[in-house]
Amino acid sequence: MAVGLGPLPTLHPVAGFELGIASAGIKRPGRKDVVVMRCAEGSTVAGVFTLNAFCAAPVILAKQRVQGPVRYLLTNTGNANAGTGEPGLAAAERTCAKLAELTGVDASLVLPYSTGVIGEPLPVEKIEGALQAALDDLSENNWEAAATGIMTTDTLPKGASRQFQHDGVTITVTGISKGAGMIRPNMATMLGYIATDAKVARDVLQNLMLDGANKSFNRITIDGDTSTNDCCMLIATGQAALPEITRAEGELFAKLKQAVFEVCMEVAQAIVRDGEGATKFVTVEVNGGGTHQECLDVGYTVAHSPLIKTALFASDPNWGRILAAVGRAGVPNLDVSKIDVFLGEVCIASRGARAATYTEAQGAAVMQQEEITIRIELGRGDCSETIWTTDLSHEYVKINAEYRT
């Protein structure tokens, strides 16, 4: 079940960015599983990609080609084209070449993306056969359909949109994402596509995407598995009647940064809310760290602990598991006598021991909620970090046990 995730909000069209959806029948006949996105000529494109050494063939190509001009993004679901070696790379190149042939552009202007089962050959002919239908479907109003077309084990499509005014001109930022399992930072299998009609120099856009991802997509985790296929792209079409943003400064950049960050955060958190088998949306907030990294180390140790995640599923306020996770996070010279731990607003542990005011009934009341915050005060410094995660349910095991059957 998706925790606190309802129907898609209004997804405003972005001038100069079109999306088309078609069915190749990669995994199931009739399923919409191919999405083509077209960027207006002159658009700038930036991206962040998985750090998994076994990165998929489309990731290899997209990382190379995003350094130059981009006109098309081609996504297929149902097959990851990962762990496929040189034949997989040739298959990705072939699908891009076919799209280039149909559109009259050079193949280097096409970026491929795949998501689905690892280790199986890409069904090139099926994808090629669906490309013309996807091109015929291209429209700036197809964000909602595309959000559905990129889904795999997701139960709901995910998207967000923001608009703001600058000098009388409306700027739009709209994005979609997919992901529900194999989610762990370094790109937390997820795909994300965000577009704006602002005109932005590529180096500024790349830094904006990296900063946005580090505060959103790289702060989510469901199961601790970094996928082979994770990518998040930011496209600036430059169709808005405003000057190009060439430096990361000024009022226009600040407004754009806020809008991009908000869209990144919303679609990233939607991935957690739709986590495979999730019944809880959990915020792990770590404050008082000596460095940001030690805050992250503590946060991820708590978020990845199967004992904590199963306790969350059972609504069991087993606070000793949280203390144990904090203690093994590898923070040097950690003084446990300075650590306080909260479930929501309830202090469950103070100065490294059970809080004198804490009762099991208080903890149980918090754990019954669908949205829970675990707050850890380290008492070491001024750094803070926040991570979003889920519980670990029977359904998660079932989904992944049956993924290929």
Buried (B, 14 or more C-beta within 10 A) or exposed (E): BBBEBEEBEEBBBBBBBBBBBBBBBBBEEEBBBBBBBBBBEEBBBBBBBBEBEBBBBBBBBBBEBBEEBBBBBBBBBBBBBBBBEEEBBEBBBBBBBBBBEBBEBEBBBBBBBBBBBBBBEBBBEBBBBBBBBBBEBBBBEBBBBBBBBBBBBBBBBBBBBBEBEBEEEEBBBBBBBBBBBBBBBBBBBBBBBBBBBBBBBBEBBBEBBBBBBEBBBBBBBBBBBBBBBBBBBBBBBBBBEBEBBEEBEEEBBEBBBEBBBBBBBBBBBBBBBBBBBBBBBBBBBBBBBBEEEBBBBBBBBBBBBEBBBBBBBEBBBBBEBBBBBBBEBEBEEBEBEEBBBBBBEBBBBBEBEBBEEBEEEBBEBBBEEBEBBBBBBBBBBEBBBBBBBBBBBEBBEEBBEEBEE
